[in-house]
């Protein structure tokens, strides 16, 4: 049995049931399963994709994204979702690091092709690439068996890259069984059944968009409405017209829909719950849905946990302010000290997670894998506490990490690019509170002696290599930075100094 077997069984039980709704079109489970079959056959025949091979995709959300995921499951191959918000240089690093055998992409992101090294086959989802084939053309030539021997739930399925704390992204490898057990926990969290209808507005290149509700719903036989990308007017219109029962919204999306002119007039009564997470969620945003009689469930996890690890459950205790809930049905979580020992209830420490939903390794990075996985426990780097009843509170995020509009920004990654500029001597990047995006990156820069450099010129340098949301909103030129006795920049102290400076500026 592989993960695709669940789609096949749903197609057998309910062939005419709608699996996916996209841009007004409806794809039944029978048609979904058949398209997966043809895709896996074509990948095997045309490109020799087999167990362990990597297939990358660079695309907005669309049904064939999910078709490709389950086709890889059938073949024992691995899907590498590429973040379309990244700069071409970042996407090329991931493609090279993963060693992708095939790249499937939309025409809107074809800029990567001009710099793509030979050796990677290219498939265009909505166009004919200069040296490749179209997805539909590929399927018309599929003929024969799609299965590879020795394919089961133990096979790796996803390599999802996370921005690296050391300046380069790492690829978290998730097995098929991780998605299976993550799905069981999602179904438990949401009281999900095959009668549910999920609205997915988060991007599939994030495990949150792919795995909090979307794959669990499809593996259970429910219906999923997919939006290519989030817009508040489209999300509210779909809630009104399609009547979904579940959706996931990060805080920035909750803010966008609840401040939209159509918010008060939109009928939300079909929603039995909204799930949220990715950052510490401001209570006033939760209250906006609660005031409309829609429960808000919190989920805690990361790319490395597929992502579901800790959550509040529909019908469970939602009365503990700020709590992200209990350890999931199929995994363990605890709060530990530096040596890995569990701390007493109510004591802050590092959150650690263990279970079949936890990632297998960082692709090609044994050192990082050893540091993160200790005796089977994934050390998240997040600070939290757990009360005597087992409920968790997240107190701080991963060291130095900035979450801007639901996207992770690691200072080390931005600092690496800053330091590549010939006029930059030293730098430090921190997060500054922002009313719309929760946080935005800010850079403090020390120039080389005699250098003359404007902030806009430095932003242009960064934007050529990194996604727009990683570009610092403010660049402050300084002559020194707060440091430890060993010379290491103290980011937390710099954040305090930045806050003090802004407070003084507002006061004057």
FIFIKE-645122 format. One line per field, with one value per residue (C-alpha): residue number from 1; residue in one letter; chain; x, y, z. Coordinates in nm, 2 decimals, always signed. Example, Ala and Ser with C-alpha at 12.3 -4.5 7.8 and 13.67 -1.06 7.14 Angstrom:
<sites>
num: c(1 2)
residuo: c(A S)
cadena: c(A A)
x: c(+1.23 +1.37)
y: c(-0.45 -0.11)
z: c(+0.78 +0.71)
</sites>
This chain:
<sites>
num: c(1 2 3 4 5 6 7 8 9 10 11 12 13 14 15 16 17 18 19 20 21 22 23 24 25 26 27 28 29 30 31 32 33 34 35 36 37 38 39 40 41 42 43 44 45 46 47 48 49 50 51 52 53 54 55 56 57 58 59 60 61 62 63 64 65 66 67 68 69 70 71 72 73 74 75 76 77 78 79 80 81 82 83 84 85 86 87 88 89 90 91 92 93 94 95 96 97 98 99 100 101 102 103 104 105 106 107 108 109 110 111 112 113 114 115 116 117 118 119 120 121 122 123 124 125 126 127 128 129 130 131 132 133 134 135 136 137 138 139 140 141 142 143 144 145 146 147 148 149 150 151 152 153 154 155 156 157 158 159 160 161 162 163 164 165 166 167 168 169 170 171 172 173 174 175 176 177 178 179 180 181 182 183 184 185 186 187 188 189 190 191 192 193 194 195 196 197 198 199 200 201 202 203 204 205 206 207 208 209 210 211 212 213 214 215 216 217 218 219 220 221 222 223 224 225 226 227 228 229 230 231 232 233 234 235 236 237 238 239 240 241 242 243 244 245 246 247 248 249 250 251 252 253 254 255 256 257 258 259 260 261 262 263 264 265 266 267 268 269 270 271 272 273 274 275 276 277 278 279 280 281 282 283 284 285 286 287 288 289 290 291 292 293 294 295 296 297 298 299 300 301 302 303 304 305 306 307 308 309 310 311 312 313 314 315 316 317 318 319 320 321 322 323 324 325 326 327 328 329 330 331 332 333 334 335 336 337 338 339 340 341 342 343 344 345 346 347 348 349 350 351 352 353 354 355 356 357 358 359 360 361 362 363 364 365 366 367 368 369 370 371 372 373 374 375 376 377 378 379 380 381 382 383 384 385 386 387 388 389 390 391 392 393 394 395 396 397 398 399 400 401 402 403 404 405 406 407 408 409 410 411 412 413 414 415 416 417 418 419 420 421 422 423 424 425 426 427 428 429 430 431 432 433 434 435 436 437 438 439 440 441 442 443 444 445 446 447 448 449 450 451 452 453 454 455 456 457 458 459 460 461 462 463 464 465 466 467 468 469 470 471 472 473 474 475 476 477 478 479 480 481 482 483 484 485 486 487 488 489 490 491 492 493 494 495 496 497 498 499 500 501 502 503 504 505 506 507 508)
residuo: c(X X X X X X X X X X X X X X X X X X X X X X X X X X X X X X X X X X X X X X X X X X X X X X X X X X X X X X X X X X X X X X X X X X X X X X X X X X X X X X X X X X X X X X X X X X X X X X X X X X X X X X X X X X X X X X X X X X X X X X X X X X X X X X X X X X X X X X X X X X X X X X X X X X X X X X X X X X X X X X X X X X X X X X X X X X X X X X X X X X X X X X X X X X X X X X X X X X X X X X X X X X X X X X X X X X X X X X X X X X X X X X X X X X X X X X X X X X X X X X X X X X X X X X X X X X X X X X X X X X X X X X X X X X X X X X X X X X X X X X X X X X X X X X X X X X X X X X X X X X X X X X X X X X X X X X X X X X X X X X X X X X X X X X X X X X X X X X X X X X X X X X X X X X X X X X X X X X X X X X X X X X X X X X X X X X X X X X X X X X X X X X X X X X X X X X X X X X X X X X X X X X X X X X X X X X X X X X X X X X X X X X X X X X X X X X X X X X X X X X X X X X X X X X X X X X X X X X X X X X X X X X X X X X X X X X X X X X X X X X X X X X X X X X X X X X X X X X X X X X X X X X X X X X X X)
cadena: c(A A A A A A A A A A A A A A A A A A A A A A A A A A A A A A A A A A A A A A A A A A A A A A A A A A A A A A A A A A A A A A A A A A A A A A A A A A A A A A A A A A A A A A A A A A A A A A A A A A A A A A A A A A A A A A A A A A A A A A A A A A A A A A A A A A A A A A A A A A A A A A A A A A A A A A A A A A A A A A A A A A A A A A A A A A A A A A A A A A A A A A A A A A A A A A A A A A A A A A A A A A A A A A A A A A A A A A A A A A A A A A A A A A A A A A A A A A A A A A A A A A A A A A A A A A A A A A A A A A A A A A A A A A A A A A A A A A A A A A A A A A A A A A A A A A A A A A A A A A A A A A A A A A A A A A A A A A A A A A A A A A A A A A A A A A A A A A A A A A A A A A A A A A A A A A A A A A A A A A A A A A A A A A A A A A A A A A A A A A A A A A A A A A A A A A A A A A A A A A A A A A A A A A A A A A A A A A A A A A A A A A A A A A A A A A A A A A A A A A A A A A A A A A A A A A A A A A A A A A A A A A A A A A A A A A A A A A A A A A A A A A A A A A A A A A A A A A A A A A A A A A A A A A A A)
x: c(+0.00 +0.12 -0.05 -0.21 -0.40 -0.63 -0.73 -0.79 -1.02 -1.21 -1.26 -1.39 -1.63 -1.76 -1.64 -1.87 -1.80 -1.63 -1.27 -1.15 -1.32 -1.10 -1.20 -1.55 -1.45 -1.52 -1.29 -1.45 -1.26 -1.27 -1.12 -0.87 -0.75 -0.73 -0.53 -0.29 -0.25 -0.17 +0.07 +0.27 +0.28 +0.40 +0.67 +0.80 +0.80 +0.91 +1.17 +1.25 +1.12 +1.16 +1.19 +1.39 +1.40 +1.30 +1.03 +1.01 +0.71 +0.70 +0.34 +0.05 -0.21 -0.40 -0.54 -0.24 -0.02 -0.20 -0.21 +0.17 +0.20 +0.01 +0.17 +0.51 +0.37 +0.27 +0.62 +0.81 +0.95 +0.98 +0.80 +1.00 +0.76 +0.93 +0.82 +0.71 +0.78 +1.16 +1.41 +1.53 +1.87 +1.70 +1.49 +1.80 +1.98 +1.70 +1.68 +2.05 +2.06 +1.77 +1.90 +1.56 +1.52 +1.21 +1.08 +0.71 +0.62 +0.38 +0.47 +0.45 +0.77 +0.96 +1.24 +1.41 +1.46 +1.72 +1.95 +1.86 +2.15 +2.10 +2.01 +1.67 +1.37 +1.10 +0.72 +0.50 +0.17 +0.01 +0.27 +0.51 +0.86 +1.15 +1.31 +1.04 +0.68 +0.34 +0.17 -0.13 +0.10 +0.29 -0.04 -0.15 +0.16 +0.12 +0.06 +0.14 +0.19 +0.25 +0.36 +0.72 +0.81 +0.87 +0.67 +0.49 +0.43 +0.80 +0.91 +1.01 +0.75 +0.82 +1.14 +1.02 +1.29 +1.29 +1.50 +1.83 +1.94 +2.30 +2.21 +2.11 +1.78 +1.75 +1.53 +1.31 +1.24 +0.89 +0.79 +0.45 +0.37 +0.43 +0.15 -0.07 -0.04 -0.06 -0.39 -0.52 -0.44 -0.60 -0.92 -0.92 -0.85 -1.13 -1.38 -1.33 -1.55 -1.60 -1.90 -1.66 -1.57 -1.23 -1.14 -0.76 -0.62 -0.27 +0.01 +0.09 +0.46 +0.40 +0.32 +0.04 -0.14 -0.08 -0.12 -0.32 -0.65 -0.60 -0.43 -0.62 -0.95 -0.86 -0.73 -1.07 -1.29 -1.40 -1.41 -1.15 -1.20 -0.86 -0.77 -0.46 -0.36 -0.52 -0.73 -0.98 -1.26 -1.23 -1.21 -1.52 -1.71 -1.63 -1.74 -2.07 -2.12 -1.95 -2.04 -1.71 -1.71 -1.34 -1.05 -0.70 -0.60 -0.28 -0.31 -0.23 -0.52 -0.76 -0.68 -0.73 -1.07 -1.20 -1.11 -1.26 -1.57 -1.76 -1.68 -1.99 -2.23 -2.07 -2.26 -2.01 -2.26 -2.13 -1.79 -1.77 -1.42 -1.12 -0.78 -0.49 -0.12 +0.23 +0.29 +0.17 -0.19 -0.31 -0.63 -0.81 -0.79 -0.93 -1.21 -1.32 -1.43 -1.55 -1.78 -1.94 -2.00 -1.71 -1.47 -1.10 -0.87 -0.50 -0.23 +0.14 +0.41 +0.66 +0.78 +0.96 +0.64 +0.44 +0.32 +0.06 +0.21 +0.00 -0.35 -0.68 -0.97 -1.32 -1.54 -1.25 -1.14 -1.10 -1.12 -0.74 -0.63 -0.33 -0.29 -0.21 -0.36 -0.25 +0.00 -0.16 -0.34 -0.05 +0.26 +0.43 +0.54 +0.72 +0.92 +1.29 +1.59 +1.93 +2.03 +1.70 +1.55 +1.18 +1.11 +0.84 +0.49 +0.47 +0.85 +0.96 +1.19 +1.24 +0.94 +1.04 +0.82 +0.84 +0.62 +0.56 +0.47 +0.83 +1.06 +1.32 +1.62 +1.75 +1.83 +2.21 +2.28 +2.38 +2.51 +2.19 +1.99 +2.19 +2.14 +1.77 +1.68 +1.80 +1.69 +1.40 +1.29 +1.28 +1.41 +1.21 +1.41 +1.08 +1.03 +0.72 +0.57 +0.32 +0.08 -0.01 -0.30 -0.07 -0.18 +0.10 +0.18 +0.43 +0.63 +0.88 +0.97 +1.28 +1.59 +1.60 +1.34 +1.10 +0.75 +0.62 +0.26 +0.29 +0.63 +0.95 +1.24 +1.57 +1.81 +2.11 +1.99 +1.94 +2.26 +2.45 +2.33 +2.40 +2.76 +2.80 +2.78 +3.14 +3.06 +2.91 +3.15 +2.90 +2.53 +2.25 +1.88 +1.60 +1.22 +1.02 +0.66 +0.42 +0.04 -0.03 +0.24 +0.31 +0.68 +0.90 +1.27 +1.50 +1.87 +2.15 +2.45 +2.82 +2.98 +3.34 +3.57 +3.53 +3.23 +2.93 +2.61 +2.24 +1.97 +1.78 +2.09 +2.14 +1.77 +1.81 +2.11 +1.91 +1.60 +1.80 +1.87 +1.59 +1.21 +1.05 +0.91 +1.27 +1.40 +1.44 +1.18 +1.43 +1.81 +1.99 +2.36 +2.55 +2.91 +2.87 +2.64 +2.57 +2.79 +2.88 +3.22 +3.32 +3.20 +2.88 +2.60 +2.32 +2.00 +1.77 +1.95 +1.94 +1.57 +1.54 +1.76 +1.55 +1.23 +1.38 +1.50 +1.15 +0.98 +1.21 +1.15 +0.77 +0.80 +0.99)
y: c(+0.00 +0.35 +0.69 +0.69 +0.38 +0.60 +0.80 +0.48 +0.34 +0.67 +0.65 +0.29 +0.38 +0.71 +0.75 +1.04 +1.23 +1.57 +1.56 +1.90 +2.22 +2.47 +2.78 +2.66 +2.30 +1.99 +1.69 +1.36 +1.10 +0.87 +1.13 +1.23 +0.87 +0.82 +1.14 +1.03 +0.69 +0.85 +1.09 +0.83 +0.61 +0.90 +1.00 +0.65 +0.59 +0.93 +1.02 +0.70 +0.84 +0.57 +0.51 +0.79 +1.02 +1.39 +1.57 +1.95 +2.17 +2.55 +2.66 +2.83 +2.60 +2.39 +2.03 +1.89 +1.99 +1.73 +1.49 +1.51 +1.45 +1.13 +1.02 +1.05 +0.84 +0.57 +0.56 +0.59 +0.92 +1.25 +1.58 +1.90 +2.20 +2.53 +2.85 +3.08 +3.38 +3.31 +3.47 +3.27 +3.23 +3.06 +2.83 +2.72 +2.64 +2.41 +2.24 +2.18 +2.07 +1.83 +1.70 +1.72 +1.48 +1.66 +2.02 +2.09 +2.45 +2.72 +2.97 +3.26 +3.12 +3.03 +3.27 +2.99 +2.80 +3.04 +2.95 +2.59 +2.35 +2.08 +1.74 +1.84 +1.75 +2.02 +1.99 +2.30 +2.29 +2.56 +2.61 +2.44 +2.50 +2.56 +2.23 +2.02 +1.90 +2.01 +1.82 +1.73 +1.61 +1.40 +1.23 +1.15 +0.94 +0.74 +0.37 +0.07 +0.02 +0.30 +0.11 +0.06 -0.24 -0.21 +0.11 +0.16 +0.41 +0.40 +0.57 +0.94 +1.16 +1.52 +1.74 +2.07 +2.34 +2.57 +2.89 +2.80 +2.94 +2.91 +3.11 +2.82 +2.64 +2.28 +2.02 +1.84 +1.49 +1.36 +1.00 +0.89 +0.76 +1.11 +1.24 +0.95 +1.00 +1.38 +1.32 +1.11 +1.39 +1.65 +1.44 +1.41 +1.79 +1.90 +1.61 +1.57 +1.33 +1.26 +1.50 +1.80 +2.06 +2.23 +2.57 +2.59 +2.94 +2.88 +2.79 +2.42 +2.49 +2.52 +2.21 +2.42 +2.46 +2.11 +1.91 +2.08 +2.01 +1.95 +1.60 +1.48 +1.57 +1.39 +1.09 +1.07 +1.12 +1.48 +1.77 +2.04 +2.38 +2.51 +2.87 +2.94 +3.21 +3.40 +3.71 +3.82 +3.89 +3.55 +3.37 +3.55 +3.49 +3.12 +3.09 +3.25 +3.04 +2.70 +2.67 +2.51 +2.37 +2.41 +2.64 +2.73 +3.10 +3.24 +3.56 +3.79 +3.62 +3.65 +4.02 +4.06 +3.89 +4.05 +4.40 +4.35 +4.55 +4.22 +4.07 +4.17 +4.08 +3.74 +3.44 +3.23 +2.98 +2.69 +2.70 +2.46 +2.58 +2.79 +2.66 +2.90 +2.89 +2.96 +3.22 +3.33 +3.43 +3.77 +3.71 +4.00 +3.82 +3.50 +3.70 +3.83 +3.48 +3.38 +3.68 +3.54 +3.21 +3.03 +2.84 +2.90 +2.60 +2.65 +2.42 +2.42 +2.25 +2.31 +2.18 +1.91 +1.78 +1.77 +2.01 +1.90 +1.83 +2.02 +2.14 +2.24 +2.02 +2.10 +2.01 +2.02 +2.27 +2.61 +2.81 +2.84 +3.18 +3.16 +2.78 +2.59 +2.28 +1.92 +1.69 +1.54 +1.20 +1.02 +1.19 +1.30 +1.65 +1.77 +2.07 +2.00 +2.17 +2.21 +1.85 +1.71 +1.63 +1.71 +2.02 +2.05 +2.16 +2.54 +2.58 +2.73 +2.52 +2.40 +2.21 +1.87 +1.64 +1.26 +1.05 +0.91 +1.25 +1.38 +1.43 +1.16 +1.38 +1.70 +1.61 +1.56 +1.73 +1.47 +1.74 +1.94 +1.61 +1.51 +1.85 +1.85 +1.48 +1.34 +1.00 +1.03 +1.37 +1.67 +1.97 +2.25 +2.54 +2.70 +2.81 +2.71 +2.56 +2.28 +2.29 +2.00 +1.90 +1.87 +2.20 +2.39 +2.76 +2.88 +3.17 +3.25 +3.15 +2.99 +3.18 +3.51 +3.39 +3.66 +3.56 +3.82 +3.76 +3.39 +3.35 +3.26 +3.50 +3.38 +3.67 +3.46 +3.42 +3.79 +3.87 +3.63 +3.82 +4.16 +4.06 +3.97 +4.34 +4.48 +4.79 +4.60 +4.51 +4.38 +4.36 +4.22 +4.16 +4.17 +4.17 +4.49 +4.47 +4.57 +4.62 +4.44 +4.17 +4.10 +4.16 +4.29 +4.25 +4.54 +4.56 +4.73 +4.77 +4.87 +4.99 +4.94 +5.23 +5.50 +5.34 +5.54 +5.34 +5.43 +5.21 +5.17 +5.04 +4.78 +4.68 +4.63 +4.40 +4.19 +4.17 +4.03 +3.72 +3.69 +3.71 +4.05 +3.97 +3.90 +4.25 +4.47 +4.74 +4.97 +4.98 +5.16 +5.24 +5.23 +5.22 +4.94 +4.65 +4.50 +4.19 +3.92 +3.90 +3.67 +3.92 +3.76 +4.00 +4.00 +4.01 +4.03 +4.33 +4.49 +4.45 +4.62 +4.91 +4.94 +4.96 +5.22 +5.43 +5.42 +5.51 +5.81 +5.92 +5.90 +6.10 +6.38)
z: c(+0.00 -0.08 -0.01 -0.35 -0.26 -0.05 -0.36 -0.55 -0.27 -0.25 -0.63 -0.59 -0.31 -0.45 -0.82 -0.89 -0.57 -0.63 -0.52 -0.63 -0.73 -0.92 -1.12 -1.17 -1.28 -1.08 -1.08 -0.95 -0.75 -1.05 -1.28 -1.01 -0.97 -1.35 -1.40 -1.13 -1.30 -1.64 -1.48 -1.30 -1.61 -1.82 -1.57 -1.56 -1.93 -2.06 -1.80 -1.62 -1.28 -1.03 -0.66 -0.49 -0.80 -0.74 -0.94 -0.88 -0.93 -0.96 -0.98 -0.82 -0.66 -0.92 -0.93 -1.12 -0.83 -0.62 -0.91 -0.92 -0.55 -0.56 -0.88 -0.70 -0.42 -0.66 -0.81 -0.48 -0.61 -0.42 -0.50 -0.44 -0.42 -0.51 -0.35 -0.64 -0.42 -0.41 -0.64 -0.94 -0.77 -0.47 -0.68 -0.88 -0.56 -0.45 -0.79 -0.78 -0.42 -0.47 -0.80 -0.96 -1.26 -1.38 -1.34 -1.39 -1.40 -1.51 -1.78 -1.53 -1.37 -1.68 -1.60 -1.42 -1.75 -1.90 -1.61 -1.56 -1.61 -1.88 -1.75 -1.60 -1.81 -1.83 -1.84 -1.89 -1.71 -1.93 -2.21 -2.44 -2.30 -2.55 -2.46 -2.31 -2.34 -2.22 -1.93 -2.15 -2.43 -2.18 -2.06 -2.41 -2.46 -2.14 -2.18 -1.96 -1.59 -1.34 -1.04 -0.93 -0.71 -0.34 -0.30 +0.03 +0.31 +0.42 +0.09 +0.11 -0.07 -0.01 +0.01 +0.15 +0.17 +0.47 +0.49 +0.65 +0.98 +0.84 +0.53 +0.30 +0.29 +0.41 +0.25 +0.51 +0.38 +0.47 +0.42 +0.29 +0.63 +0.77 +0.55 +0.64 +1.02 +0.98 +0.80 +1.09 +1.33 +1.10 +1.08 +1.46 +1.51 +1.28 +1.34 +0.96 +0.76 +0.40 +0.41 +0.47 +0.22 +0.26 +0.11 +0.05 +0.00 +0.14 -0.11 -0.17 -0.15 +0.23 +0.43 +0.59 +0.26 +0.15 +0.47 +0.74 +0.56 +0.19 +0.17 +0.49 +0.32 -0.01 +0.17 +0.36 +0.05 +0.12 -0.13 -0.16 -0.33 -0.44 -0.50 -0.72 -0.47 -0.19 -0.24 +0.03 -0.21 -0.38 -0.04 +0.10 -0.23 -0.22 +0.14 +0.04 -0.28 -0.23 +0.15 +0.27 +0.62 +0.69 +0.60 +0.72 +0.75 +0.89 +1.09 +0.79 +0.60 +0.89 +0.91 +0.53 +0.51 +0.83 +0.72 +0.37 +0.29 +0.22 +0.56 +0.75 +0.47 +0.40 +0.54 +0.74 +0.87 +0.67 +0.85 +1.14 +1.22 +1.09 +1.17 +1.22 +1.31 +1.17 +1.44 +1.77 +1.69 +1.82 +2.03 +1.86 +1.53 +1.67 +1.83 +1.48 +1.38 +1.73 +1.73 +1.41 +1.58 +1.40 +1.63 +1.57 +1.62 +1.67 +1.53 +1.61 +1.41 +1.14 +0.80 +0.99 +1.16 +0.83 +1.01 +1.26 +1.61 +1.87 +1.83 +1.98 +1.87 +1.75 +2.04 +2.28 +2.54 +2.37 +2.69 +2.77 +2.63 +2.41 +2.43 +2.11 +2.26 +2.33 +2.16 +1.86 +1.86 +1.69 +1.82 +2.14 +2.25 +2.56 +2.68 +2.75 +2.89 +2.71 +2.78 +2.66 +3.00 +3.04 +3.26 +3.52 +3.42 +3.37 +3.32 +2.99 +2.77 +2.41 +2.25 +2.12 +1.91 +1.83 +1.61 +1.27 +1.13 +1.20 +0.91 +0.82 +0.75 +0.59 +0.24 +0.20 +0.54 +0.80 +1.04 +1.05 +1.08 +1.38 +1.55 +1.49 +1.56 +1.90 +2.01 +1.77 +1.92 +1.68 +1.87 +1.73 +1.87 +1.98 +2.34 +2.52 +2.83 +2.91 +3.20 +3.43 +3.20 +2.90 +2.72 +2.54 +2.51 +2.26 +2.41 +2.15 +1.80 +1.66 +1.74 +1.55 +1.30 +1.15 +1.04 +0.80 +0.67 +0.74 +0.56 +0.74 +0.71 +0.85 +0.93 +0.84 +0.49 +0.43 +0.60 +0.37 +0.07 +0.23 +0.30 -0.07 -0.15 -0.18 +0.03 +0.33 +0.61 +0.87 +0.92 +1.13 +1.04 +1.29 +1.29 +1.36 +1.46 +1.18 +1.20 +0.87 +0.84 +1.21 +1.15 +0.87 +0.83 +0.92 +0.84 +1.04 +0.82 +0.88 +0.56 +0.46 +0.53 +0.27 +0.11 -0.01 -0.04 -0.05 +0.10 -0.23 -0.40 -0.13 -0.16 -0.53 -0.46 -0.22 -0.44 -0.72 -0.51 -0.25 -0.25 -0.21 +0.14 +0.26 +0.15 +0.46 +0.48 +0.66 +0.63 +0.91 +0.86 +1.19 +1.31 +1.56 +1.67 +2.01 +2.06 +2.31 +2.46 +2.17 +1.91 +1.82 +1.73 +1.99 +1.78 +2.08 +2.22 +1.87 +1.87 +2.20 +2.08 +1.76 +1.97 +2.19 +1.90 +1.74 +2.07 +2.11 +1.75 +1.80 +2.13 +1.96)
</sites>
